[in-house]
């Protein structure tokens, strides 16, 4: 059982836990929605076309899966920081600063989780039988119609499974998010960052509660992804 002091600690930090969880869900869902558009488009391009440098492009786009999150955060700072290549232009001409905002947290989660959806989309689309797509073309369907009426209905389970994996990964994103978005309570402090700060502050009971919440959420998403994934994935 929790001691009285421990219970008070958990109650006093609940005002931090739930806003952080809500923000984490908002960031993760936004990043997943963006990657559904970008990841499926790139996955379709890699699955359907043969061109020079295709596998090199695939390798470069997969880098966020293997690079340390702090390295990704550094690259994002170089690009979008106030003195960065693109960030300087945004700040000078539009008065927009992305770093240390919720948009920066979404950007970091999007970059980190992009390969999960892109890879799942490419694999699922490559498994769509080519004769079915060719039959649609013979019947007069254009490439756009073939994608929407034949390819996507056959590949949606694999794409959705990859999206759920990306959502779970985005919920736990820490390194890149901390570098580009910081830890501003109620604005950029996601649950993973709140856990880190609770541990640093010696608030073990609050950290335990937050760990249980995010672990249960991620396990549920992984189980759902496993049920949706085709057997060949």
N, C-alpha and C positions, 0 to 999 in steps of 0.2 A: 504493500500500500504506500501511496505517496504521503510523506510527512506534511504537516500543516504549511511549513515554509515552502516545500516543493510545490504543493497545490497552489499556493499564492503566486509562485513564480510562473507556473503554467497559465494561470488565469490572467496574470498581468501581461503576459506576452501574447495572449490570444488576439489582441487587437493588432498585432504584427503578423501573426501566422496567417489569418484568413485573408487579409488584403494581399499578402505575398502570394498565397495560393491562387487567389483570383487573378492577380497580375500574371502569374506563371501560365495559367490557362489561357488568358487573352493573348499573351505573346506566342505561346505554342500553337494555338489555333490559327492565329494570323500567319505565322511562318509556314504552317502546313498548307493553308489555303494558297499562299503565294507559290509554294513549291509544287502544288498540284498543277498549276498552270505551266510553270517553267519546266518542272521535272518531266511531265508527260510530253511536252513539246520536244524537249531535247531527247528524251528516251525514244520517241517516235522517229526523230531524225536519225539517230544512231542505229535504230533497228531496221529502218527501211532503205537507207541509202548507203552506198559504198563510195567513199571518196578518200583521197590521199590525206593522211593525218587523222583519220577517224579514231583509231585506237589511242593516238596521242591525246586527242581532245577528251576522250573518255577518261584517260588516266589523269589529266589535269583537273577535270571536273570531279573526280573521285578523291582528290587530295584532302578535302576537309575531313574525310573519314579517318585519315592516318596522321595528319599533322597535329601537333599539340594545340589545344584550344588557344593557348596564349600566343602562339605564332599566328593563328588566324586573327586574333584580336589585334595583333601588331599590324598585320596587313590592312585591316579595316581602318585602323588609326591613320596609317600612311595615306590611304585613299580618301577617307571621309573626315579626318580630323580638321580642326579649324585652319591648320597650315598644310593640310593634305592636298593631293593633286586635284581631287574633285571637291573636297570640303571647302577649300579656299575659294573656289569659284562660287559655290552655293552661298557662302557667307557674304562674299563681296557683292554679288549681283542680285541675290534673292533675299538676303538677310536671314537665311536658314542655317541653323546649327543642329546637326544630327547627334553629335556625341553627347553622352549623358542625358539622353532623352529616352522615352519609351520606344520611339522609332529605332533607336540604336539597338535596343534589346531585341526587337523583332528582326532587324537586319542580321545581327549576330546569329540568332537561332535559325534564320533562313539559310545562311551560308553553311552552317554546321550540318544541317539536316538535309540539304539539297541532294547529296548523293544517294541517300536512302530511297527517296522517291524516284529519282532518275534511274537508278539501277533496277528497281522493281518494275518500273514502267517499261524499260528496254527489254527485260527478260520476259515479261508478260506479253508484250507485243510481238516479240520474236517467236513466241509459241503459238500465235494465231496461224492456222493453216493457210498457206499462200493460195491454194486452189479456191478457197472461199472468197478471198479478196479479189482474185482474178475473175471469178464468176460474176461478182458485183460489177466489175469494170466492163465485162462483156455485155452485161444487161444495161449499160449506159450510165452507171453511177460515176460521178467524179471522185477525185481523191478525198475531198472533204466528206462527201457522203459515205464513201467506203469506210473512212475512219469512224464516223459517228454511228453508222448502222451495222457495221460488221466487226471492225477491229476492237472498238471500245467495249461493246457488250460482251465480247469473248475474253477481254483482258482485264475487266474491271476488278475482279477479285484480287488479282495480284497487285494492281495499283493501289487498291484500298488497304491491303495488308501492309504494303510499303509505307502508305500514309500514316497508318496507326503506329508503325515503328518510329517514323519520323516525329510524330506527336509525342510519343514517350521520351524520345531522345531530347526533344526541345524542352520538355518539362524539366529535365535534369541538367540542362546546359548551364555551365558555370564560368569557365575561364574566359572565353571570348566576350561573354556578356558583361562580366565584371570589368574588363578592360575598356570597353567602349561605352557602357551604360552606367557604370559605377553602382553605388548602393544608396539610392535616395529613397527613403521609406515612403511607400504609397505611390511612387512614380517609376522607379527602376529596380527596386529591391525584389527580385524574384525569390521563390521559396528556397532554392538551392543556395542562394547568397545569404538569405536569412538564417539557414542552418549553419553555414560557416561562421557567421557573426555570433550566433548563439553559443557555438562551441568556443570561440575565442573569448567570449565574455564569461565563460564558466556556467552558462545556463543549460546544464545537461538535460534537465527534465523537459524544457521547452524544445531542445534539439531532438530528443527522443520522439516527442509527439510529432514534430514536423517530418522526421524521417519516416515514421510509420505512415503518415498521410501520403507522402509522395511515393513511397514504396508500394502501398496498396493500389494507388492510382496507376502506376506504371505496370504492375503485375496484371491488373485488369485489362489494360490496353494490349499487353503482349499476348494474353490468352485469347483475346478477341482477334488479334492479327493472326494467330496460329490457326484459329478456326476458319478464317476467311482465305488463308493462303492456299493456292492450288498445291496438290501433292508434289508436283514437279519442282516447286520453288524451294 
